[in-house]
């Protein structure tokens, strides 16, 4: 009985002698799979950037390239929104990582 009381008193003394330190929670980075894929730029045909003295594009080649540029430009706003959202998540992660590092340093003091 005395041994139990002594152990309980020792455990209580140990627990109260150490100041309580809040646990630091490490942040989780954004999922790399959520990173939007960069849009492939339309491929210029050799006639698009023609050198002086060389024949230019045929009508269908010019129209095809123009259609590809138009389609690319139509996709840019959606990509921009997705990229900005992902960058915002990355910035939030950086901020949380700095707070986590500060918490760990404070825990050492």
Steps between C-alpha positions, in 0.01 A plus 500: 500500500781740593679412175189592295461831680868577450475418128191716460670787682811461282291493182309811606821681586656412165198610302461832679871584494513503119324797343232411248610564143248516221565246231608649169307374201697465180314634197421279204605626157242525224453187294740514202237325292283811540759711317349602167682381192658771291319556173694392192551795269389464140779375277606744235536358154818584311307742284379710796841649574613506142831641399510771238498352153322175605140420415239579768227280640227356290157620604408178683827503697444856617137429594599181685763684704258786568238250623757338730597840644133587554440167679811554715390852592157366600665258748729759661243653743409160649869409534575837658225453761618148584864612518416795727300270731793256520745784568271623779512151656881500470522842664272382783728198544809723520329717763395193699851354472648820640252492789588135562873578507439786743294267722782245503757767587276633776463146635878480539514814711 
